[in-house]
C-alpha cells in the first residue's frame, strides 16, 4: 500500500501538525507529511516542519486569488494526496476545494454545529462555550467544502466543561483531544 502524501496548512503554533508528524514518523499513519504551508511567516508550524526536514513554505500574496493559486501549485508540485487544515485561519480557495474534493480535512475545537462558522476560531470558541455555560464541548474533524466549518463531519469527541474552567484550561484539554482525533481520522483515511 503506497504511503499517502500529506500537505498541512497552518497559521499558528502547529501543535496539531506536530501530532501528525509524530504519528507518521512512528508509523501510526500510513502517510508522510511532505509539505507545510502557512500564510504567516512567523507561524511556529513552519519551524516544526524545518526541524524535521519537511519542506516548509510561507506564501505571501496580498491578492487572495494569487495566494490560493500559489498554494494549489505547491500542493500539486508535491503530489499531495490529502490536505489537512491544522490551525489554519484563511478561507481555502475554490480551485483548491475543487482539485482536492473530499480530500481536505479540518480540525475544529468544538462539537459542530455548535460554536463554529465565521469568527469562531482558537480561544474565541472556548470563550463562547464558557459564556454560554454549556456543560459539554469537544472537537470535530470534518471534510472541507466551500463553507466555513460546514463540510461532512468525520469524527467527533466530547470534552466535559468543568465549573472552574478558564479559556486556557479548557483549550488545553480540548487541544489534547484534537491531536488524538486528527491522528485517528488520518489513520482511517491513509489506510
Ligand atoms: C486550535 O484551537 C485548533 O483547534 C484550531 O487552531 C488552534 C491552534 O492549533 N484549529 P495548533 O496548535 O496551531 O495546531
Boltz pocket constraint, residues with backbone or C-beta under 6 A from the ligand:
constraints:
  - pocket:
      binder: B
      contacts: [[A, 10], [A, 11], [A, 12], [A, 13], [A, 14], [A, 15], [A, 16], [A, 17], [A, 85], [A, 86], [A, 87], [A, 88], [A, 107], [A, 108], [A, 109], [A, 122], [A, 123], [A, 175], [A, 178]]
      max_distance: 6.0
